[in-house]
């Protein structure tokens, strides 16, 4: 059950990044933004992608903690 939740979260993160950059491409094609607007669009997409990356890293870290039972060892020694 827990693995499927993590898999769904990972798929959602990847999908979000793909949709973010697809939106940037559509903005470029449909609206022909000037340089300042395009810079703002790409910067926003890059920041959102970075946030998704760090969320994925946190998810991977939690998976590692569960897999190697590190979290139980840390909690037991405290």
N, CA, C and O of each residue as an XYZ file, in Angstrom:
312
protein
N       0.823     -1.198      0.000
C       0.000      0.000      0.000
C       0.860      1.253      0.000
O       0.608      2.192     -0.755
N       1.891      1.260      0.864
C       2.736      2.431      0.962
C       3.544      2.646     -0.314
O       3.743      3.783     -0.743
N       4.002      1.570     -0.911
C       4.777      1.694     -2.141
C       3.931      2.276     -3.263
O       4.430      3.055     -4.076
N       2.664      1.908     -3.315
C       1.822      2.426     -4.381
C       1.576      3.919     -4.198
O       1.476      4.648     -5.185
N       1.476      4.388     -2.956
C       1.318      5.823     -2.714
C       2.552      6.585     -3.166
O       2.445      7.669     -3.739
N       3.718      6.019     -2.907
C       4.951      6.671     -3.324
C       5.082      6.666     -4.846
O       5.572      7.627     -5.438
N       4.643      5.586     -5.464
C       4.690      5.511     -6.921
C       3.743      6.540     -7.539
O       4.087      7.190     -8.526
N       2.564      6.685     -6.964
C       1.608      7.678     -7.451
C       2.173      9.083     -7.276
O       2.029      9.923     -8.164
N       2.811      9.343     -6.148
C       3.416     10.654     -5.914
C       4.529     10.934     -6.920
O       4.649     12.051     -7.423
N       5.335      9.929     -7.210
C       6.419     10.105     -8.181
C       5.866     10.370     -9.580
O       6.374     11.227    -10.303
N       4.840      9.641     -9.950
C       4.210      9.858    -11.256
C       3.600     11.247    -11.326
O       3.675     11.908    -12.362
N       2.998     11.692    -10.237
C       2.410     13.031    -10.200
C       3.482     14.109    -10.346
O       3.266     15.104    -11.039
N       4.630     13.922     -9.704
C       5.714     14.902     -9.824
C       6.251     14.970    -11.251
O       6.464     16.057    -11.787
N       6.466     13.823    -11.854
C       6.970     13.807    -13.232
C       5.943     14.417    -14.178
O       6.295     15.182    -15.076
N       4.686     14.079    -13.974
C       3.626     14.632    -14.811
C       3.530     16.146    -14.663
O       3.310     16.862    -15.641
N       3.696     16.627    -13.435
C       3.639     18.071    -13.202
C       4.755     18.792    -13.956
O       4.522     19.838    -14.562
N       5.950     18.241    -13.918
C       7.070     18.872    -14.619
C       6.838     18.864    -16.125
O       7.114     19.856    -16.800
N       6.336     17.762    -16.652
C       6.054     17.692    -18.094
C       4.982     18.714    -18.475
O       5.105     19.395    -19.493
N       3.948     18.819    -17.669
C       2.884     19.788    -17.961
C       3.375     21.228    -17.844
O       2.964     22.091    -18.620
N       4.241     21.486    -16.887
C       4.794     22.838    -16.725
C       5.553     23.258    -17.983
O       5.348     24.351    -18.513
N       6.430     22.372    -18.450
C       7.228     22.738    -19.624
C       6.404     22.700    -20.914
O       6.691     23.443    -21.853
N       5.391     21.847    -20.965
C       4.489     21.865    -22.121
C       3.732     23.188    -22.164
O       3.510     23.748    -23.237
N       3.338     23.683    -20.992
C       2.679     24.993    -20.927
C       3.600     26.110    -21.397
O       3.156     27.042    -22.068
N       4.873     26.021    -21.050
C       5.837     27.026    -21.508
C       5.980     26.973    -23.024
O       6.046     28.011    -23.683
N       6.027     25.775    -23.569
C       6.129     25.635    -25.023
C       4.882     26.199    -25.714
O       4.975     26.890    -26.729
N       3.720     25.890    -25.143
C       2.479     26.420    -25.725
C       2.430     27.940    -25.639
O       1.955     28.601    -26.561
N       2.918     28.492    -24.535
C       2.964     29.954    -24.412
C       3.872     30.551    -25.476
O       3.570     31.606    -26.034
N       4.971     29.887    -25.755
C       5.890     30.371    -26.783
C       5.238     30.329    -28.164
O       5.345     31.278    -28.941
N       4.568     29.231    -28.454
C       3.979     29.058    -29.784
C       2.742     29.930    -29.977
O       2.584     30.562    -31.022
N       1.877     29.966    -28.988
C       0.593     30.640    -29.156
C       0.641     32.146    -28.915
O      -0.031     32.901    -29.617
N       1.419     32.589    -27.942
C       1.366     33.998    -27.546
C       2.549     34.826    -28.016
O       2.509     36.052    -27.920
N       3.593     34.197    -28.517
C       4.788     34.905    -28.982
C       5.248     35.960    -27.972
O       5.234     37.152    -28.279
N       5.656     35.535    -26.770
C       6.040     36.505    -25.745
C       7.335     37.233    -26.098
O       8.199     36.703    -26.796
N       7.441     38.459    -25.595
C       8.694     39.180    -25.805
C       9.753     38.626    -24.851
O       9.473     37.704    -24.085
N      10.943     39.171    -24.890
C      12.058     38.608    -24.139
C      11.803     38.632    -22.624
O      12.104     37.660    -21.931
N      11.258     39.719    -22.118
C      11.003     39.819    -20.677
C       9.951     38.803    -20.239
O      10.102     38.157    -19.202
N       8.899     38.664    -21.020
C       7.861     37.691    -20.679
C       8.398     36.261    -20.767
O       8.108     35.430    -19.906
N       9.168     35.987    -21.792
C       9.724     34.648    -21.958
C      10.677     34.319    -20.818
O      10.694     33.191    -20.326
N      11.469     35.299    -20.397
C      12.369     35.094    -19.266
C      11.577     34.770    -18.004
O      11.970     33.891    -17.236
N      10.476     35.466    -17.784
C       9.635     35.202    -16.613
C       9.010     33.807    -16.691
O       8.937     33.100    -15.686
N       8.569     33.421    -17.867
C       7.962     32.098    -18.043
C       8.976     30.995    -17.766
O       8.685     30.055    -17.027
N      10.155     31.103    -18.350
C      11.177     30.071    -18.180
C      11.680     30.038    -16.737
O      11.932     28.963    -16.193
N      11.826     31.203    -16.119
C      12.260     31.240    -14.721
C      11.238     30.574    -13.820
O      11.606     29.813    -12.925
N       9.969     30.846    -14.041
C       8.910     30.218    -13.251
C       8.901     28.712    -13.453
O       8.776     27.955    -12.490
N       9.031     28.277    -14.686
C       9.064     26.837    -14.968
C      10.269     26.178    -14.318
O      10.164     25.071    -13.789
N      11.402     26.844    -14.355
C      12.603     26.284    -13.745
C      12.457     26.180    -12.229
O      12.872     25.183    -11.638
N      11.878     27.186    -11.597
C      11.685     27.139    -10.145
C      10.695     26.045     -9.747
O      10.907     25.342     -8.759
N       9.617     25.902    -10.514
C       8.655     24.838    -10.224
C       9.268     23.457    -10.450
O       8.994     22.521     -9.698
N      10.088     23.334    -11.475
C      10.778     22.065    -11.715
C      11.754     21.750    -10.582
O      11.886     20.597    -10.172
N      12.426     22.768    -10.088
C      13.347     22.582     -8.971
C      12.597     22.140     -7.714
O      13.070     21.271     -6.981
N      11.440     22.731     -7.468
C      10.624     22.331     -6.320
C      10.179     20.871     -6.458
O      10.184     20.121     -5.483
N       9.799     20.481     -7.662
C       9.397     19.090     -7.901
C      10.586     18.148     -7.719
O      10.433     17.044     -7.198
N      11.753     18.581     -8.141
C      12.962     17.770     -7.962
C      13.230     17.521     -6.481
O      13.494     16.389     -6.077
N      13.162     18.574     -5.677
C      13.434     18.415     -4.251
C      12.347     17.605     -3.564
O      12.632     16.887     -2.606
N      11.120     17.702     -4.025
C      10.059     16.849     -3.476
C      10.349     15.387     -3.811
O      10.124     14.504     -2.984
N      10.842     15.135     -5.004
C      11.226     13.774     -5.388
C      12.397     13.262     -4.570
O      12.431     12.088     -4.201
N      13.350     14.124     -4.286
C      14.492     13.742     -3.457
C      14.016     13.402     -2.041
O      14.488     12.436     -1.441
N      13.092     14.190     -1.515
C      12.543     13.897     -0.183
C      11.812     12.560     -0.195
O      11.928     11.775      0.747
N      11.071     12.307     -1.246
C      10.360     11.032     -1.364
C      11.345      9.869     -1.422
O      11.136      8.837     -0.785
N      12.409     10.040     -2.181
C      13.435      9.008     -2.272
C      14.136      8.809     -0.927
O      14.446      7.678     -0.553
N      14.386      9.894     -0.202
C      15.008      9.791      1.109
C      14.131      9.051      2.095
O      14.621      8.235      2.875
N      12.826      9.331      2.069
C      11.911      8.612      2.951
C      11.864      7.136      2.596
O      11.770      6.284      3.479
N      11.930      6.834      1.315
C      11.947      5.442      0.881
C      13.198      4.732      1.389
O      13.133      3.587      1.836
N      14.328      5.413      1.318
C      15.575      4.822      1.812
C      15.512      4.607      3.316
O      15.978      3.587      3.823
N      14.934      5.576      4.033
C      14.809      5.416      5.484
C      13.956      4.207      5.821
O      14.280      3.454      6.740
N      12.869      4.015      5.085
C      12.000      2.868      5.325
C      12.676      1.561      4.922
O      12.581      0.559      5.631
N      13.350      1.581      3.793
C      13.922      0.351      3.268
C      15.026     -0.195      4.163
O      15.081     -1.394      4.439
N      15.884      0.679      4.604
C      17.017      0.225      5.404
C      16.725      0.264      6.903
O      17.607      0.016      7.724
N      15.507      0.570      7.238
C      15.050      0.623      8.624
C      15.921      1.549      9.476
O      16.112      1.330     10.673
N      16.436      2.575      8.829
C      17.271      3.549      9.528
C      16.412      4.338     10.516
O      16.837      4.627     11.634
N      15.210      4.677     10.089
C      14.338      5.485     10.927
C      14.035      4.771     12.249
O      14.012      5.410     13.301
N      13.808      3.476     12.209
C      13.534      2.714     13.430
C      14.760      2.703     14.337
O      14.628      2.804     15.556
N      15.921      2.583     13.768
C      17.150      2.585     14.574
C      17.384      3.946     15.216
O      17.793      4.031     16.374
N      17.126      5.001     14.468
C      17.298      6.348     15.018
C      16.316      6.577     16.156
O      16.687      7.105     17.204
N      15.086      6.189     15.955
C      14.067      6.386     16.992
C      14.332      5.509     18.213
O      14.034      5.927     19.332
N      14.862      4.348     18.038
C      15.117      3.425     19.148
C      16.247      3.934     20.036
O      16.188      3.773     21.255
N      17.280      4.547     19.444
C      18.428      5.014     20.230
C      18.121      6.290     20.991
O      18.795      6.590     21.976
N      17.139      7.035     20.569
C      16.820      8.305     21.233
C      16.170      8.094     22.560
O      15.838      9.061     23.246
